[in-house]
Amino acid sequence: MPNTIAPESVICLLRGNVGWIGLIEVVIDHLPGAAKVPAIHSDGDRRDLRLDACRGLALWFIFIDHIPDNALAWLTLRNYGFSDATEVFVFVSGYTCMLAYGGALREQGWPTTVTRALRRGWEIYTAFLLLLIAYFTLIWVVGGGSRYLDETNTGFFFKNPGAAIVHAAVMQYAPVNTDMLPTFVLLHLAFPGLLWLLARRATVALAASFLLYLMVQVFSWHVPAWPSGELYFNPLAWQVLFVFGAWYAYEGVGRLRTIVLSRAVLVLAILYLAFSLVVTLSWQIKALEGFMPDAVSKLIYPIYKSHLAPLRLLHFLALAILVSRLTPPDWHGLMKPSMIAMIRCGENSLAIYCLGVLLSFMGFVILSQFSGTIAMQVVISIAGIALMIAAATLMTWTSKQDRPGPKLF
């Protein structure tokens, strides 16, 4: 499989992430004193389709990456840099939370805004529990309760279901590929407090978030998991991207404009991205292993995803800077059929993520039990994405008959 990625795929993903510098206009109107609230204006319930396109493509990438030994993973971003679609999701989630809840705060007031934010956290929590039920049932039906336990981290449930259910209910136990949801629940539940602080002292909120992130890197602070270890996506670390996204939507656009437009910063970003590309390719291509000096290896490793290692965070920011210089803010490429399919998945990101977890497991079972050829990997990947698009299209159509509104994930 060639070590290349379609430039169109990368640009589509990056263009979709409006949280990455300069891809969306945010109007900020500062009010004096303690009464100041985020003045982020939106046209009713209109969505920014670039956000949904970004999340939709990221969901496709996550589905492909979740299938072990899938050759199509070379088409995703995972093998070309330190960060991946997870950073996109967390940053965009903070960004859209500020747009949705901060923008509605003036008209709806604190009680309604807090209720909406907490309700979304509850929806993600409920989706997590329902996904676990479906996941356990599927593994039992396919594997009889004795197969695929190690690959899915469900052995604890089938050995001790009572304790597993209790710890899953308090978000201390999550099978493989479901562990992103507990972190999102905690981030959304904490958002009302973050909104209150951002409305009064935005810089203090960002500084406190970064300080907590540094403490995690130095002292390995984490949220414990069951039966041992920690939550894979440590919310104490990943909160920094969530908070940064919210801060950026509130006042960061104007404050960072000079930095983003700096030629020196652009050159540094490109150099760092090139360095990241060489390092990540060396993990897959043995011929590149010798190009990494031991001194550099000792300095950069380990690059923990769980704690959002600084190299991953820097890689995301470098991509943001590069994309802001390469993509125009008035991009009009969203009405193509492929873009519409991404948007549909992005509109229903929570449900499609859960569906993708189940589909990726079934893809793994088919590849391991029947045929693991590249042709079969392609068929399974395309079929899975097609099912995700069909489900998302149906959900979007039915939601129009119900209540419209932003679905944040």
C-alpha positions in Angstrom: 0.0 0.0 0.0 1.6 3.3 -1.0 2.4 5.7 1.8 0.4 8.5 0.4 -2.9 10.2 1.2 -5.3 11.9 -1.2 -4.7 15.7 -0.9 -8.4 16.2 -1.5 -9.3 14.2 1.6 -6.9 16.1 3.8 -8.1 19.5 2.6 -11.7 18.5 3.0 -11.1 17.5 6.6 -9.1 20.5 7.4 -11.5 22.9 5.6 -14.3 21.4 7.6 -12.8 22.2 10.9 -13.8 25.8 11.3 -12.2 25.9 14.7 -8.9 25.8 12.9 -7.9 29.4 12.5 -9.7 31.7 10.2 -12.5 29.5 8.8 -15.5 31.1 10.4 -16.5 34.7 11.4 -17.4 35.2 15.0 -18.8 38.5 16.1 -17.7 39.5 19.7 -19.4 42.3 21.6 -17.8 42.9 25.0 -20.0 44.1 27.7 -18.7 46.0 30.7 -18.4 44.6 34.2 -19.6 41.3 35.7 -22.7 41.2 33.5 -20.6 40.5 30.4 -21.6 37.4 28.5 -20.3 35.9 25.3 -21.8 37.8 22.4 -21.6 35.2 19.7 -24.3 35.8 17.2 -25.9 33.2 14.9 -28.8 33.1 12.5 -31.3 31.2 14.6 -30.6 27.5 14.4 -28.5 27.7 11.2 -25.5 25.4 11.4 -22.1 25.9 10.0 -21.9 23.2 7.4 -18.1 23.2 7.4 -18.1 22.0 11.0 -20.4 19.1 10.0 -18.4 18.2 7.0 -15.3 18.0 9.2 -16.9 15.8 11.8 -18.5 13.6 9.1 -15.1 12.9 7.4 -13.5 12.4 10.8 -16.2 9.8 11.7 -15.3 7.9 8.5 -11.7 8.0 9.4 -12.4 6.8 12.9 -14.5 3.9 11.6 -11.7 2.9 9.2 -9.0 3.2 12.0 -11.1 1.1 14.4 -10.9 -1.9 12.1 -7.6 -3.6 13.1 -5.1 -4.2 10.3 -7.2 -2.3 7.8 -5.0 -1.2 4.9 -7.4 1.8 4.2 -6.0 3.3 7.4 -3.3 4.7 5.2 -5.9 7.0 3.8 -6.6 8.6 7.2 -4.5 11.1 9.1 -3.4 8.8 11.8 -0.2 7.7 10.0 0.9 11.1 8.9 1.3 13.0 12.1 1.1 13.0 15.9 -2.5 14.1 16.2 -5.6 12.6 14.6 -9.4 13.0 14.4 -9.8 12.9 18.2 -8.2 16.3 18.5 -10.6 17.6 15.9 -13.6 16.3 17.8 -12.6 17.8 21.1 -11.6 21.2 19.8 -14.7 21.5 17.6 -16.9 20.4 20.5 -15.7 23.2 22.7 -16.0 25.6 19.7 -19.6 24.6 18.9 -20.6 24.6 22.6 -19.6 28.2 22.8 -21.4 29.1 19.6 -24.6 27.3 20.6 -24.8 28.1 24.4 -22.8 31.3 24.6 -24.6 32.7 21.6 -28.0 31.9 23.2 -27.2 33.1 26.7 -28.4 36.7 26.3 -31.8 35.7 24.9 -32.5 32.6 27.0 -30.7 33.4 30.2 -28.6 31.2 32.5 -31.3 28.7 33.6 -32.2 27.7 30.1 -28.6 27.7 28.8 -27.4 25.6 31.7 -30.3 23.2 31.3 -29.5 22.8 27.6 -25.8 22.1 28.2 -26.5 19.5 31.0 -29.2 17.9 28.9 -26.7 17.3 26.1 -24.3 15.8 28.6 -27.1 13.5 29.7 -27.8 12.5 26.0 -24.2 11.5 25.5 -24.2 9.6 28.8 -27.4 7.7 27.7 -25.9 7.0 24.3 -22.8 5.5 26.0 -24.9 3.1 28.1 -27.1 2.1 25.1 -23.9 1.5 23.1 -22.6 -0.7 25.8 -25.8 -2.8 25.8 -25.6 -3.2 22.0 -21.9 -3.9 22.1 -22.1 -6.6 24.8 -25.1 -8.2 23.0 -23.3 -8.2 19.6 -20.1 -9.7 21.1 -22.2 -12.4 22.9 -24.1 -13.3 19.7 -21.0 -13.4 17.5 -18.5 -14.8 19.9 -20.6 -16.7 22.4 -19.2 -14.8 25.3 -15.8 -16.4 25.0 -14.3 -14.9 21.8 -13.2 -11.4 21.0 -13.0 -10.5 24.7 -9.4 -9.4 24.7 -9.7 -7.4 21.5 -12.8 -5.5 22.9 -11.8 -5.3 26.6 -15.2 -6.9 27.5 -13.8 -9.9 29.4 -14.4 -8.1 32.7 -18.1 -7.8 31.9 -18.6 -11.4 31.0 -16.7 -12.6 34.1 -18.3 -10.1 36.5 -21.3 -8.4 34.8 -22.7 -6.9 38.0 -19.5 -5.0 38.9 -18.9 -4.1 35.3 -22.4 -2.5 35.0 -21.9 -0.5 38.2 -18.5 0.8 37.1 -19.8 1.5 33.6 -22.7 3.5 35.0 -20.1 5.8 36.8 -18.0 5.9 33.7 -15.0 4.0 35.1 -15.3 1.1 32.7 -15.5 1.4 28.9 -14.8 -1.3 26.3 -12.5 -0.6 23.3 -13.6 2.2 21.0 -16.3 3.4 23.4 -13.9 5.2 25.8 -14.2 8.6 24.1 -17.8 9.0 25.2 -17.2 9.3 29.0 -14.7 12.1 28.4 -17.2 14.0 26.3 -19.9 13.5 29.0 -17.6 15.1 31.6 -16.6 18.0 29.3 -20.2 18.8 28.5 -21.3 18.6 32.1 -18.5 21.0 33.0 -19.3 23.5 30.3 -21.7 25.7 32.3 -19.0 26.5 34.8 -16.5 27.1 31.9 -19.0 29.4 30.3 -19.5 31.4 33.5 -15.7 31.9 33.8 -15.2 32.7 30.2 -17.9 35.4 30.4 -16.0 37.1 33.2 -12.4 36.3 32.8 -11.7 34.5 29.5 -7.9 34.8 29.8 -8.0 33.4 33.4 -10.1 30.5 32.2 -7.7 29.6 29.4 -4.7 30.0 31.8 -6.3 27.7 34.4 -7.0 25.1 31.8 -3.4 25.2 30.5 -2.1 25.0 34.1 -4.2 21.9 34.7 -2.9 20.4 31.5 0.7 21.0 32.6 0.0 19.4 36.0 -1.2 16.3 34.2 2.0 16.1 32.1 4.2 16.6 35.2 2.4 14.6 37.9 0.3 12.2 35.7 -3.0 13.2 37.2 -5.8 11.1 35.8 -9.3 9.8 36.4 -9.1 6.2 37.6 -10.8 3.4 35.7 -12.0 -0.1 36.6 -10.6 -2.7 37.3 -7.2 -0.8 37.1 -5.5 2.0 35.3 -7.2 5.2 34.1 -9.7 6.5 31.5 -8.0 6.2 28.2 -9.0 9.8 27.1 -7.9 11.6 30.3 -10.4 14.4 30.7 -8.0 16.4 32.8 -5.7 16.6 29.8 -8.1 16.7 26.9 -10.0 19.5 28.5 -7.3 21.9 27.3 -8.4 21.5 23.7 -12.1 21.8 24.6 -11.5 25.0 26.6 -9.2 26.4 23.9 -12.0 25.8 21.3 -14.5 27.6 23.5 -12.1 30.5 24.2 -11.2 30.7 20.5 -14.9 31.1 19.6 -15.3 33.7 22.2 -12.3 36.0 21.7 -9.4 34.1 20.3 -10.1 34.9 16.6 -9.0 38.5 17.0 -6.3 37.9 19.5 -4.5 35.3 17.5 -4.8 36.9 14.1 -1.4 38.5 14.2 0.3 35.2 15.2 -1.5 33.2 12.6 -0.5 35.6 9.8 3.1 35.6 10.8 5.4 34.2 8.2 7.9 33.0 10.8 5.1 31.1 12.6 4.0 29.5 9.3 7.6 28.3 8.6 7.9 26.8 12.1 4.5 25.1 11.7 5.6 23.5 8.3 8.9 22.3 9.8 7.2 20.8 12.8 4.6 19.0 10.5 7.5 17.6 8.4 9.2 16.4 11.5 6.0 14.7 12.7 5.5 13.1 9.3 9.0 11.5 9.3 8.6 10.3 12.9 5.2 8.7 12.4 6.2 7.1 9.1 9.2 5.6 10.9 6.8 3.6 13.1 5.5 1.8 10.0 8.6 1.8 7.7 11.7 0.2 9.1 14.0 1.9 6.6 13.2 5.2 8.3 14.0 4.0 11.8 17.7 4.8 11.5 17.1 8.4 10.6 15.9 9.2 14.2 18.8 9.9 16.5 18.7 8.3 19.9 18.9 11.7 21.6 15.8 12.8 19.8 13.9 9.6 20.6 14.6 9.9 24.3 13.4 13.5 24.2 10.1 13.0 22.4 9.0 9.5 23.6 6.5 8.4 24.9 3.9 10.3 22.9 0.9 9.4 25.0 -2.5 9.8 23.5 -4.2 9.2 26.8 -2.7 12.4 28.3 -2.7 14.4 25.1 1.1 14.5 24.9 2.5 18.0 24.1 3.7 16.8 20.8 0.2 15.9 19.8 -1.2 19.3 20.9 1.6 21.1 19.0 0.9 19.1 15.9 -2.8 20.0 16.0 -1.9 23.7 16.4 0.6 23.5 13.6 -2.0 22.0 11.3 -4.4 24.8 12.3 -1.9 27.5 11.3 -1.1 25.8 8.0 -4.7 25.3 7.1 -5.7 28.9 7.9 -3.1 30.0 5.4 -4.1 27.6 2.6 -7.9 27.7 2.8 -10.0 30.8 2.0 -12.7 31.8 4.6 -15.4 31.9 1.9 -15.0 28.3 0.7 -18.0 27.2 -1.3 -17.3 23.5 -1.9 -19.9 22.0 0.4 -22.7 21.2 -2.0 -21.1 18.3 -3.8 -22.6 14.9 -3.1 -19.6 13.7 -1.1 -19.7 16.8 1.0 -23.4 16.4 1.6 -22.8 12.9 2.8 -20.1 14.1 5.2 -22.4 16.8 6.5 -25.2 14.4 7.1 -22.9 12.2 9.3 -21.6 15.3 11.0 -25.1 16.5 11.8 -25.7 13.2 13.7 -22.2 12.7 15.0 -23.2 11.1 18.3 -25.4 8.4 16.8 -23.1 7.8 13.9 -20.1 7.4 16.2 -21.9 4.7 18.1 -23.0 3.0 14.9 -19.4 3.2 13.7 -18.2 1.3 16.8 -20.6 -1.6 16.1 -19.8 -1.6 12.4 -16.0 -1.6 13.0 -16.4 -4.6 15.3 -18.4 -6.5 12.7 -15.8 -5.6 10.1 -13.1 -7.0 12.3 -15.0 -10.2 12.8 -15.5 -10.7 9.0 -11.9 -10.0 8.2 -10.6 -12.4 10.9 -13.1 -15.2 10.3 -13.7 -15.2 6.6 -11.2 -13.2 4.4 -8.6 -10.6 5.3 -7.7 -9.7 1.7 -7.2 -6.0 0.7 -10.3 -6.4 -1.5 -12.4 -7.4 1.4 -11.0 -4.6 3.5 -12.0 -2.1 0.8 -15.5 -3.7 0.6 -16.1 -3.6 4.3 -14.8 -0.1 4.7 -17.0 1.2 1.8 -20.0 -0.7 3.0 -19.6 0.6 6.5 -19.4 4.2 5.4 -22.4 3.7 3.1 -24.4 2.4 6.1 -23.3 5.3 8.2 -24.4 7.8 5.4 -27.8 6.0 5.0 -28.4 6.1 8.7 -27.4 9.7 9.0 -29.6 10.7 6.1 -32.6 9.0 7.6 -31.9 10.7 11.0 -31.6 14.1 9.4 -34.8 13.7 7.5 -36.7 12.5 10.6 -35.2 15.3 12.7 -36.7 17.9 10.3 -40.1 16.5 11.3 -39.2 17.0 15.0 -37.2 19.9 16.4 -34.2 21.4 14.6 -31.1 22.6 16.4 -27.4 22.0 16.8 -26.3 18.5 17.8 -23.0 19.0 19.6 -20.5 16.2 20.0 
